[in-house]
């Protein structure tokens, strides 16, 4: 079945409002002092702790561990 016109209207409304929402989200994440005070420097995982917990992938790389299983220990 063909999509209903009301579906397209909802999509248009959403897309039309997206630029303003993106500006709002950008400002919230980059200029809000309260949010930054609560989040900057949180969630840091030193390499030693990351290794102890056995983290992998982006979390390990974010902790400064230069290890990629696909590159360093491929199974193919």
PDB file with one MODEL, atoms N, CA, C and O in Angstrom:
MODEL        1
ATOM      1  N   UNK A   1       0.829  -1.208   0.000  1.00  0.00           N
ATOM      2  CA  UNK A   1       0.000   0.000   0.000  1.00  0.00           C
ATOM      3  C   UNK A   1       0.863   1.258   0.000  1.00  0.00           C
ATOM      4  O   UNK A   1       1.983   1.267   0.510  1.00  0.00           O
ATOM      5  N   UNK A   2       0.324   2.294  -0.572  1.00  0.00           N
ATOM      6  CA  UNK A   2       1.007   3.588  -0.624  1.00  0.00           C
ATOM      7  C   UNK A   2       0.941   4.265   0.747  1.00  0.00           C
ATOM      8  O   UNK A   2      -0.073   4.174   1.439  1.00  0.00           O
ATOM      9  N   UNK A   3       2.024   4.944   1.136  1.00  0.00           N
ATOM     10  CA  UNK A   3       1.979   5.682   2.411  1.00  0.00           C
ATOM     11  C   UNK A   3       0.914   6.776   2.364  1.00  0.00           C
ATOM     12  O   UNK A   3       0.652   7.367   1.316  1.00  0.00           O
ATOM     13  N   UNK A   4       0.324   7.024   3.490  1.00  0.00           N
ATOM     14  CA  UNK A   4      -0.709   8.054   3.572  1.00  0.00           C
ATOM     15  C   UNK A   4      -0.077   9.438   3.587  1.00  0.00           C
ATOM     16  O   UNK A   4       1.061   9.618   4.020  1.00  0.00           O
ATOM     17  N   UNK A   5      -0.836  10.404   3.108  1.00  0.00           N
ATOM     18  CA  UNK A   5      -0.358  11.787   3.067  1.00  0.00           C
ATOM     19  C   UNK A   5      -0.030  12.291   4.471  1.00  0.00           C
ATOM     20  O   UNK A   5       0.887  13.095   4.638  1.00  0.00           O
ATOM     21  N   UNK A   6      -0.763  11.831   5.473  1.00  0.00           N
ATOM     22  CA  UNK A   6      -0.488  12.295   6.839  1.00  0.00           C
ATOM     23  C   UNK A   6       0.907  11.864   7.299  1.00  0.00           C
ATOM     24  O   UNK A   6       1.547  12.565   8.082  1.00  0.00           O
ATOM     25  N   UNK A   7       1.374  10.714   6.814  1.00  0.00           N
ATOM     26  CA  UNK A   7       2.727  10.264   7.123  1.00  0.00           C
ATOM     27  C   UNK A   7       3.744  11.255   6.554  1.00  0.00           C
ATOM     28  O   UNK A   7       4.673  11.669   7.248  1.00  0.00           O
ATOM     29  N   UNK A   8       3.563  11.626   5.295  1.00  0.00           N
ATOM     30  CA  UNK A   8       4.479  12.572   4.665  1.00  0.00           C
ATOM     31  C   UNK A   8       4.437  13.930   5.358  1.00  0.00           C
ATOM     32  O   UNK A   8       5.465  14.594   5.488  1.00  0.00           O
ATOM     33  N   UNK A   9       3.279  14.333   5.792  1.00  0.00           N
ATOM     34  CA  UNK A   9       3.152  15.617   6.484  1.00  0.00           C
ATOM     35  C   UNK A   9       3.922  15.588   7.809  1.00  0.00           C
ATOM     36  O   UNK A   9       4.581  16.563   8.168  1.00  0.00           O
ATOM     37  N   UNK A  10       3.837  14.483   8.520  1.00  0.00           N
ATOM     38  CA  UNK A  10       4.589  14.356   9.775  1.00  0.00           C
ATOM     39  C   UNK A  10       6.091  14.387   9.511  1.00  0.00           C
ATOM     40  O   UNK A  10       6.845  15.004  10.264  1.00  0.00           O
ATOM     41  N   UNK A  11       6.516  13.728   8.454  1.00  0.00           N
ATOM     42  CA  UNK A  11       7.934  13.737   8.097  1.00  0.00           C
ATOM     43  C   UNK A  11       8.383  15.153   7.738  1.00  0.00           C
ATOM     44  O   UNK A  11       9.442  15.598   8.179  1.00  0.00           O
ATOM     45  N   UNK A  12       7.579  15.864   6.937  1.00  0.00           N
ATOM     46  CA  UNK A  12       7.926  17.243   6.567  1.00  0.00           C
ATOM     47  C   UNK A  12       8.040  18.130   7.802  1.00  0.00           C
ATOM     48  O   UNK A  12       8.971  18.927   7.918  1.00  0.00           O
ATOM     49  N   UNK A  13       7.096  17.990   8.716  1.00  0.00           N
ATOM     50  CA  UNK A  13       7.111  18.787   9.943  1.00  0.00           C
ATOM     51  C   UNK A  13       8.372  18.495  10.746  1.00  0.00           C
ATOM     52  O   UNK A  13       9.029  19.410  11.244  1.00  0.00           O
ATOM     53  N   UNK A  14       8.702  17.219  10.866  1.00  0.00           N
ATOM     54  CA  UNK A  14       9.906  16.827  11.595  1.00  0.00           C
ATOM     55  C   UNK A  14      11.158  17.407  10.944  1.00  0.00           C
ATOM     56  O   UNK A  14      11.996  17.998  11.625  1.00  0.00           O
ATOM     57  N   UNK A  15      11.287  17.240   9.639  1.00  0.00           N
ATOM     58  CA  UNK A  15      12.473  17.710   8.918  1.00  0.00           C
ATOM     59  C   UNK A  15      12.559  19.235   8.957  1.00  0.00           C
ATOM     60  O   UNK A  15      13.650  19.787   9.101  1.00  0.00           O
ATOM     61  N   UNK A  16      11.436  19.911   8.832  1.00  0.00           N
ATOM     62  CA  UNK A  16      11.444  21.376   8.885  1.00  0.00           C
ATOM     63  C   UNK A  16      11.930  21.885  10.243  1.00  0.00           C
ATOM     64  O   UNK A  16      12.593  22.920  10.312  1.00  0.00           O
ATOM     65  N   UNK A  17      11.610  21.178  11.311  1.00  0.00           N
ATOM     66  CA  UNK A  17      12.017  21.610  12.647  1.00  0.00           C
ATOM     67  C   UNK A  17      13.402  21.148  13.052  1.00  0.00           C
ATOM     68  O   UNK A  17      13.921  21.571  14.085  1.00  0.00           O
ATOM     69  N   UNK A  18      14.002  20.289  12.254  1.00  0.00           N
ATOM     70  CA  UNK A  18      15.286  19.702  12.618  1.00  0.00           C
ATOM     71  C   UNK A  18      16.422  20.716  12.772  1.00  0.00           C
ATOM     72  O   UNK A  18      17.171  20.615  13.743  1.00  0.00           O
ATOM     73  N   UNK A  19      16.590  21.684  11.873  1.00  0.00           N
ATOM     74  CA  UNK A  19      17.695  22.639  12.060  1.00  0.00           C
ATOM     75  C   UNK A  19      17.639  23.365  13.407  1.00  0.00           C
ATOM     76  O   UNK A  19      18.670  23.540  14.056  1.00  0.00           O
ATOM     77  N   UNK A  20      16.471  23.778  13.820  1.00  0.00           N
ATOM     78  CA  UNK A  20      16.344  24.467  15.111  1.00  0.00           C
ATOM     79  C   UNK A  20      16.671  23.517  16.263  1.00  0.00           C
ATOM     80  O   UNK A  20      17.351  23.903  17.214  1.00  0.00           O
ATOM     81  N   UNK A  21      16.191  22.290  16.179  1.00  0.00           N
ATOM     82  CA  UNK A  21      16.482  21.312  17.231  1.00  0.00           C
ATOM     83  C   UNK A  21      17.980  21.018  17.293  1.00  0.00           C
ATOM     84  O   UNK A  21      18.542  20.891  18.382  1.00  0.00           O
ATOM     85  N   UNK A  22      18.628  20.909  16.135  1.00  0.00           N
ATOM     86  CA  UNK A  22      20.066  20.647  16.123  1.00  0.00           C
ATOM     87  C   UNK A  22      20.832  21.797  16.767  1.00  0.00           C
ATOM     88  O   UNK A  22      21.791  21.564  17.503  1.00  0.00           O
ATOM     89  N   UNK A  23      20.422  23.033  16.499  1.00  0.00           N
ATOM     90  CA  UNK A  23      21.060  24.185  17.160  1.00  0.00           C
ATOM     91  C   UNK A  23      20.861  24.102  18.668  1.00  0.00           C
ATOM     92  O   UNK A  23      21.786  24.354  19.440  1.00  0.00           O
ATOM     93  N   UNK A  24      19.655  23.750  19.075  1.00  0.00           N
ATOM     94  CA  UNK A  24      19.349  23.634  20.503  1.00  0.00           C
ATOM     95  C   UNK A  24      20.215  22.548  21.157  1.00  0.00           C
ATOM     96  O   UNK A  24      20.776  22.766  22.231  1.00  0.00           O
ATOM     97  N   UNK A  25      20.320  21.393  20.517  1.00  0.00           N
ATOM     98  CA  UNK A  25      21.127  20.303  21.066  1.00  0.00           C
ATOM     99  C   UNK A  25      22.605  20.682  21.094  1.00  0.00           C
ATOM    100  O   UNK A  25      23.310  20.383  22.058  1.00  0.00           O
ATOM    101  N   UNK A  26      23.068  21.339  20.039  1.00  0.00           N
ATOM    102  CA  UNK A  26      24.469  21.768  19.990  1.00  0.00           C
ATOM    103  C   UNK A  26      24.765  22.729  21.139  1.00  0.00           C
ATOM    104  O   UNK A  26      25.766  22.582  21.841  1.00  0.00           O
ATOM    105  N   UNK A  27      23.888  23.708  21.324  1.00  0.00           N
ATOM    106  CA  UNK A  27      24.081  24.665  22.414  1.00  0.00           C
ATOM    107  C   UNK A  27      24.041  23.974  23.770  1.00  0.00           C
ATOM    108  O   UNK A  27      24.824  24.303  24.661  1.00  0.00           O
ATOM    109  N   UNK A  28      23.137  23.025  23.928  1.00  0.00           N
ATOM    110  CA  UNK A  28      23.033  22.306  25.190  1.00  0.00           C
ATOM    111  C   UNK A  28      24.331  21.562  25.498  1.00  0.00           C
ATOM    112  O   UNK A  28      24.802  21.566  26.635  1.00  0.00           O
ATOM    113  N   UNK A  29      24.899  20.929  24.485  1.00  0.00           N
ATOM    114  CA  UNK A  29      26.089  20.113  24.705  1.00  0.00           C
ATOM    115  C   UNK A  29      27.377  20.919  24.778  1.00  0.00           C
ATOM    116  O   UNK A  29      28.343  20.468  25.393  1.00  0.00           O
ATOM    117  N   UNK A  30      27.416  22.089  24.172  1.00  0.00           N
ATOM    118  CA  UNK A  30      28.675  22.828  24.115  1.00  0.00           C
ATOM    119  C   UNK A  30      28.708  24.085  24.971  1.00  0.00           C
ATOM    120  O   UNK A  30      29.791  24.566  25.303  1.00  0.00           O
ATOM    121  N   UNK A  31      27.563  24.625  25.333  1.00  0.00           N
ATOM    122  CA  UNK A  31      27.559  25.909  26.034  1.00  0.00           C
ATOM    123  C   UNK A  31      26.885  25.863  27.396  1.00  0.00           C
ATOM    124  O   UNK A  31      26.871  26.871  28.104  1.00  0.00           O
ATOM    125  N   UNK A  32      26.334  24.738  27.777  1.00  0.00           N
ATOM    126  CA  UNK A  32      25.626  24.653  29.041  1.00  0.00           C
ATOM    127  C   UNK A  32      26.621  24.353  30.160  1.00  0.00           C
ATOM    128  O   UNK A  32      27.146  23.243  30.253  1.00  0.00           O
ATOM    129  N   UNK A  33      26.874  25.342  31.000  1.00  0.00           N
ATOM    130  CA  UNK A  33      27.875  25.201  32.060  1.00  0.00           C
ATOM    131  C   UNK A  33      27.507  24.112  33.058  1.00  0.00           C
ATOM    132  O   UNK A  33      28.382  23.397  33.546  1.00  0.00           O
ATOM    133  N   UNK A  34      26.238  23.981  33.362  1.00  0.00           N
ATOM    134  CA  UNK A  34      25.806  22.968  34.335  1.00  0.00           C
ATOM    135  C   UNK A  34      26.071  21.567  33.790  1.00  0.00           C
ATOM    136  O   UNK A  34      26.616  20.716  34.493  1.00  0.00           O
ATOM    137  N   UNK A  35      25.687  21.330  32.544  1.00  0.00           N
ATOM    138  CA  UNK A  35      25.931  20.023  31.939  1.00  0.00           C
ATOM    139  C   UNK A  35      27.422  19.730  31.879  1.00  0.00           C
ATOM    140  O   UNK A  35      27.852  18.624  32.205  1.00  0.00           O
ATOM    141  N   UNK A  36      28.209  20.711  31.464  1.00  0.00           N
ATOM    142  CA  UNK A  36      29.648  20.490  31.368  1.00  0.00           C
ATOM    143  C   UNK A  36      30.270  20.243  32.736  1.00  0.00           C
ATOM    144  O   UNK A  36      31.152  19.394  32.867  1.00  0.00           O
ATOM    145  N   UNK A  37      29.829  20.964  33.746  1.00  0.00           N
ATOM    146  CA  UNK A  37      30.368  20.766  35.093  1.00  0.00           C
ATOM    147  C   UNK A  37      30.092  19.347  35.586  1.00  0.00           C
ATOM    148  O   UNK A  37      30.870  18.787  36.358  1.00  0.00           O
ATOM    149  N   UNK A  38      28.992  18.779  35.138  1.00  0.00           N
ATOM    150  CA  UNK A  38      28.622  17.436  35.590  1.00  0.00           C
ATOM    151  C   UNK A  38      29.211  16.326  34.731  1.00  0.00           C
ATOM    152  O   UNK A  38      29.231  15.170  35.154  1.00  0.00           O
ATOM    153  N   UNK A  39      29.693  16.654  33.526  1.00  0.00           N
ATOM    154  CA  UNK A  39      30.124  15.580  32.629  1.00  0.00           C
ATOM    155  C   UNK A  39      31.588  15.634  32.209  1.00  0.00           C
ATOM    156  O   UNK A  39      32.176  14.591  31.922  1.00  0.00           O
ATOM    157  N   UNK A  40      32.191  16.815  32.163  1.00  0.00           N
ATOM    158  CA  UNK A  40      33.587  16.905  31.738  1.00  0.00           C
ATOM    159  C   UNK A  40      34.457  16.196  32.771  1.00  0.00           C
ATOM    160  O   UNK A  40      34.274  16.366  33.976  1.00  0.00           O
ATOM    161  N   UNK A  41      35.384  15.417  32.292  1.00  0.00           N
ATOM    162  CA  UNK A  41      36.308  14.645  33.127  1.00  0.00           C
ATOM    163  C   UNK A  41      35.632  13.490  33.867  1.00  0.00           C
ATOM    164  O   UNK A  41      36.237  12.907  34.766  1.00  0.00           O
ATOM    165  N   UNK A  42      34.407  13.152  33.515  1.00  0.00           N
ATOM    166  CA  UNK A  42      33.776  11.977  34.117  1.00  0.00           C
ATOM    167  C   UNK A  42      33.887  10.817  33.144  1.00  0.00           C
ATOM    168  O   UNK A  42      33.960  11.015  31.931  1.00  0.00           O
ATOM    169  N   UNK A  43      33.900   9.646  33.665  1.00  0.00           N
ATOM    170  CA  UNK A  43      33.949   8.467  32.819  1.00  0.00           C
ATOM    171  C   UNK A  43      35.314   8.180  32.240  1.00  0.00           C
ATOM    172  O   UNK A  43      35.432   7.387  31.306  1.00  0.00           O
ATOM    173  N   UNK A  44      36.354   8.811  32.774  1.00  0.00           N
ATOM    174  CA  UNK A  44      37.697   8.532  32.290  1.00  0.00           C
ATOM    175  C   UNK A  44      38.124   7.157  32.783  1.00  0.00           C
ATOM    176  O   UNK A  44      37.905   6.802  33.941  1.00  0.00           O
ATOM    177  N   UNK A  45      38.728   6.400  31.899  1.00  0.00           N
ATOM    178  CA  UNK A  45      39.152   5.049  32.234  1.00  0.00           C
ATOM    179  C   UNK A  45      40.635   4.925  31.903  1.00  0.00           C
ATOM    180  O   UNK A  45      41.000   4.776  30.737  1.00  0.00           O
ATOM    181  N   UNK A  46      41.492   4.985  32.922  1.00  0.00           N
ATOM    182  CA  UNK A  46      42.929   4.867  32.663  1.00  0.00           C
ATOM    183  C   UNK A  46      43.257   3.531  31.989  1.00  0.00           C
ATOM    184  O   UNK A  46      42.546   2.547  32.191  1.00  0.00           O
ATOM    185  N   UNK A  47      44.321   3.491  31.196  1.00  0.00           N
ATOM    186  CA  UNK A  47      44.659   2.258  30.475  1.00  0.00           C
ATOM    187  C   UNK A  47      44.801   1.037  31.382  1.00  0.00           C
ATOM    188  O   UNK A  47      44.376  -0.058  31.014  1.00  0.00           O
ATOM    189  N   UNK A  48      45.389   1.214  32.551  1.00  0.00           N
ATOM    190  CA  UNK A  48      45.575   0.069  33.453  1.00  0.00           C
ATOM    191  C   UNK A  48      44.232  -0.512  33.888  1.00  0.00           C
ATOM    192  O   UNK A  48      44.056  -1.729  33.931  1.00  0.00           O
ATOM    193  N   UNK A  49      43.294   0.365  34.207  1.00  0.00           N
ATOM    194  CA  UNK A  49      41.966  -0.090  34.634  1.00  0.00           C
ATOM    195  C   UNK A  49      41.240  -0.743  33.462  1.00  0.00           C
ATOM    196  O   UNK A  49      40.575  -1.765  33.626  1.00  0.00           O
ATOM    197  N   UNK A  50      41.373  -0.148  32.285  1.00  0.00           N
ATOM    198  CA  UNK A  50      40.737  -0.723  31.095  1.00  0.00           C
ATOM    199  C   UNK A  50      41.253  -2.133  30.846  1.00  0.00           C
ATOM    200  O   UNK A  50      40.478  -3.033  30.523  1.00  0.00           O
ATOM    201  N   UNK A  51      42.557  -2.326  30.996  1.00  0.00           N
ATOM    202  CA  UNK A  51      43.131  -3.666  30.813  1.00  0.00           C
ATOM    203  C   UNK A  51      42.627  -4.624  31.881  1.00  0.00           C
ATOM    204  O   UNK A  51      42.300  -5.773  31.584  1.00  0.00           O
ATOM    205  N   UNK A  52      42.562  -4.154  33.132  1.00  0.00           N
ATOM    206  CA  UNK A  52      42.073  -5.008  34.219  1.00  0.00           C
ATOM    207  C   UNK A  52      40.641  -5.472  33.976  1.00  0.00           C
ATOM    208  O   UNK A  52      40.281  -6.606  34.294  1.00  0.00           O
ATOM    209  N   UNK A  53      39.831  -4.582  33.409  1.00  0.00           N
ATOM    210  CA  UNK A  53      38.440  -4.925  33.134  1.00  0.00           C
ATOM    211  C   UNK A  53      38.270  -5.664  31.810  1.00  0.00           C
ATOM    212  O   UNK A  53      37.193  -6.182  31.516  1.00  0.00           O
ATOM    213  N   UNK A  54      39.326  -5.710  31.022  1.00  0.00           N
ATOM    214  CA  UNK A  54      39.267  -6.415  29.748  1.00  0.00           C
ATOM    215  C   UNK A  54      38.434  -5.716  28.692  1.00  0.00           C
ATOM    216  O   UNK A  54      37.833  -6.369  27.839  1.00  0.00           O
ATOM    217  N   UNK A  55      38.394  -4.386  28.742  1.00  0.00           N
ATOM    218  CA  UNK A  55      37.601  -3.670  27.741  1.00  0.00           C
ATOM    219  C   UNK A  55      38.262  -3.783  26.376  1.00  0.00           C
ATOM    220  O   UNK A  55      39.475  -3.964  26.269  1.00  0.00           O
ATOM    221  N   UNK A  56      37.451  -3.673  25.346  1.00  0.00           N
ATOM    222  CA  UNK A  56      37.940  -3.794  23.978  1.00  0.00           C
ATOM    223  C   UNK A  56      37.323  -2.705  23.117  1.00  0.00           C
ATOM    224  O   UNK A  56      36.491  -1.925  23.578  1.00  0.00           O
ATOM    225  N   UNK A  57      37.737  -2.666  21.877  1.00  0.00           N
ATOM    226  CA  UNK A  57      37.133  -1.782  20.890  1.00  0.00           C
ATOM    227  C   UNK A  57      37.307  -0.314  21.205  1.00  0.00           C
ATOM    228  O   UNK A  57      38.359   0.106  21.687  1.00  0.00           O
ATOM    229  N   UNK A  58      36.261   0.479  20.930  1.00  0.00           N
ATOM    230  CA  UNK A  58      36.351   1.926  21.104  1.00  0.00           C
ATOM    231  C   UNK A  58      36.652   2.346  22.538  1.00  0.00           C
ATOM    232  O   UNK A  58      37.318   3.357  22.760  1.00  0.00           O
ATOM    233  N   UNK A  59      36.169   1.582  23.508  1.00  0.00           N
ATOM    234  CA  UNK A  59      36.436   1.940  24.904  1.00  0.00           C
ATOM    235  C   UNK A  59      37.926   1.791  25.193  1.00  0.00           C
ATOM    236  O   UNK A  59      38.523   2.655  25.835  1.00  0.00           O
ATOM    237  N   UNK A  60      38.525   0.706  24.727  1.00  0.00           N
ATOM    238  CA  UNK A  60      39.962   0.509  24.929  1.00  0.00           C
ATOM    239  C   UNK A  60      40.754   1.602  24.215  1.00  0.00           C
ATOM    240  O   UNK A  60      41.672   2.185  24.793  1.00  0.00           O
ATOM    241  N   UNK A  61      40.401   1.878  22.966  1.00  0.00           N
ATOM    242  CA  UNK A  61      41.119   2.921  22.225  1.00  0.00           C
ATOM    243  C   UNK A  61      40.928   4.282  22.875  1.00  0.00           C
ATOM    244  O   UNK A  61      41.853   5.094  22.895  1.00  0.00           O
ATOM    245  N   UNK A  62      39.744   4.539  23.403  1.00  0.00           N
ATOM    246  CA  UNK A  62      39.492   5.794  24.104  1.00  0.00           C
ATOM    247  C   UNK A  62      40.300   5.912  25.383  1.00  0.00           C
ATOM    248  O   UNK A  62      40.525   7.013  25.885  1.00  0.00           O
ATOM    249  N   UNK A  63      40.733   4.779  25.906  1.00  0.00           N
ATOM    250  CA  UNK A  63      41.560   4.769  27.112  1.00  0.00           C
ATOM    251  C   UNK A  63      43.044   4.821  26.779  1.00  0.00           C
ATOM    252  O   UNK A  63      43.890   4.773  27.672  1.00  0.00           O
ATOM    253  N   UNK A  64      43.355   4.918  25.497  1.00  0.00           N
ATOM    254  CA  UNK A  64      44.747   5.045  25.090  1.00  0.00           C
ATOM    255  C   UNK A  64      45.431   3.732  24.778  1.00  0.00           C
ATOM    256  O   UNK A  64      46.653   3.695  24.635  1.00  0.00           O
ATOM    257  N   UNK A  65      44.674   2.651  24.669  1.00  0.00           N
ATOM    258  CA  UNK A  65      45.253   1.350  24.352  1.00  0.00           C
ATOM    259  C   UNK A  65      45.216   1.174  22.837  1.00  0.00           C
ATOM    260  O   UNK A  65      44.144   1.145  22.233  1.00  0.00           O
ATOM    261  N   UNK A  66      46.389   1.058  22.234  1.00  0.00           N
ATOM    262  CA  UNK A  66      46.473   0.914  20.783  1.00  0.00           C
ATOM    263  C   UNK A  66      46.405  -0.568  20.423  1.00  0.00           C
ATOM    264  O   UNK A  66      47.417  -1.186  20.092  1.00  0.00           O
ATOM    265  N   UNK A  67      45.209  -1.123  20.491  1.00  0.00           N
ATOM    266  CA  UNK A  67      45.019  -2.532  20.172  1.00  0.00           C
ATOM    267  C   UNK A  67      43.710  -2.678  19.421  1.00  0.00           C
ATOM    268  O   UNK A  67      42.660  -2.223  19.875  1.00  0.00           O
ATOM    269  N   UNK A  68      43.788  -3.309  18.284  1.00  0.00           N
ATOM    270  CA  UNK A  68      42.604  -3.600  17.488  1.00  0.00           C
ATOM    271  C   UNK A  68      42.678  -5.071  17.125  1.00  0.00           C
ATOM    272  O   UNK A  68      43.575  -5.484  16.390  1.00  0.00           O
ATOM    273  N   UNK A  69      41.767  -5.849  17.620  1.00  0.00           N
ATOM    274  CA  UNK A  69      41.777  -7.290  17.409  1.00  0.00           C
ATOM    275  C   UNK A  69      41.832  -7.638  15.931  1.00  0.00           C
ATOM    276  O   UNK A  69      42.526  -8.576  15.537  1.00  0.00           O
ATOM    277  N   UNK A  70      41.110  -6.893  15.116  1.00  0.00           N
ATOM    278  CA  UNK A  70      41.104  -7.182  13.675  1.00  0.00           C
ATOM    279  C   UNK A  70      42.481  -6.973  13.069  1.00  0.00           C
ATOM    280  O   UNK A  70      42.880  -7.700  12.159  1.00  0.00           O
ATOM    281  N   UNK A  71      43.203  -5.988  13.567  1.00  0.00           N
ATOM    282  CA  UNK A  71      44.529  -5.681  13.042  1.00  0.00           C
ATOM    283  C   UNK A  71      45.611  -6.533  13.704  1.00  0.00           C
ATOM    284  O   UNK A  71      46.501  -7.044  13.024  1.00  0.00           O
ATOM    285  N   UNK A  72      45.538  -6.686  15.019  1.00  0.00           N
ATOM    286  CA  UNK A  72      46.633  -7.278  15.780  1.00  0.00           C
ATOM    287  C   UNK A  72      46.545  -8.791  15.950  1.00  0.00           C
ATOM    288  O   UNK A  72      47.559  -9.436  16.215  1.00  0.00           O
ATOM    289  N   UNK A  73      45.369  -9.362  15.805  1.00  0.00           N
ATOM    290  CA  UNK A  73      45.220 -10.810  15.973  1.00  0.00           C
ATOM    291  C   UNK A  73      44.100 -11.323  15.070  1.00  0.00           C
ATOM    292  O   UNK A  73      43.113 -11.880  15.552  1.00  0.00           O
ATOM    293  N   UNK A  74      44.258 -11.133  13.752  1.00  0.00           N
ATOM    294  CA  UNK A  74      43.184 -11.549  12.838  1.00  0.00           C
ATOM    295  C   UNK A  74      43.038 -13.072  12.817  1.00  0.00           C
ATOM    296  O   UNK A  74      44.014 -13.802  12.990  1.00  0.00           O
ATOM    297  N   UNK A  75      41.835 -13.527  12.607  1.00  0.00           N
ATOM    298  CA  UNK A  75      41.591 -14.970  12.588  1.00  0.00           C
ATOM    299  C   UNK A  75      41.428 -15.507  11.176  1.00  0.00           C
ATOM    300  O   UNK A  75      41.187 -16.701  11.003  1.00  0.00           O
ATOM    301  N   UNK A  76      41.553 -14.664  10.169  1.00  0.00           N
ATOM    302  CA  UNK A  76      41.329 -15.101   8.793  1.00  0.00           C
ATOM    303  C   UNK A  76      42.539 -15.520   8.135  1.00  0.00           C
ATOM    304  O   UNK A  76      42.503 -15.914   6.969  1.00  0.00           O
TER     305      UNK A  76
ENDMDL
END
